[in-house]
């Protein structure tokens, strides 16, 4: 298990660290658990949501 974050003291107290658990097996992901996906930035959505011309 590895703890990962730069400038640890400042962000660790704010909960901005992560733990990487390296192993041969992984437990199954619970149903409905949020997952990361590819992020595609669309400037048009930003403009629409913030009334930017």
Number of C-alpha atoms within 10 A of each C-alpha: 8 9 10 13 13 10 8 13 10 10 12 14 9 9 8 12 14 11 10 9 10 9 7 5 6 8 5 6 9 7 6 6 6 8 6 5 6 5 6 6 8 8 8 11 11 11 11 10 8 9 8 9 6
